[in-house]
Amino acid sequence: MKLAEALILRADLKTRAAQLRERLRNNAKVQEGETPAQDPQELLRDFEEVAAQTLILVQQINRTNSQTPFEDGPTLADALALRDVLKLRAANLRDLIEAASFKMQRYGQAEIKTFATVDVRVLQKQSDDLSKQLRELDTKIQALNWTVDIVE
């Protein structure tokens, strides 16, 4: 199985686990004299099976990421860490830009005037550059995911 396929399967397992959790909540209580629409014990067994499959799959994905060389760094795991930090930095800049760009409506001269304490144009350029780096890195990661076999 390719790494990309394993990642898709992991997402499916995560969705299935969330659905089972919701079904468990919906069947955890019933009115006196009623029976649940689904057997909670069976749902728990299904959930535990999904959890066990997820554990194995995530371990395989992590092993693959830590053993796969990456062109811009030692391993794919390192590239994923860099991607996470780029996302964090880009989100922070976007938040700052949004906060600094907010225009308050003044209805009279008595109201306090506000102004940005940062240069929004400079921050926007930095944000655009980070977003470009993130897109390029993510494209490389995605391409590699379709060529690498999962480590068992």
Summary of the structure (lengths in Angstrom):
residues: 152
radius of gyration: 23.9
end to end distance: 9.5
largest distance: 69.7
contacts: 375
relative contact order: 0.15
helix: 68%
strand: 5%
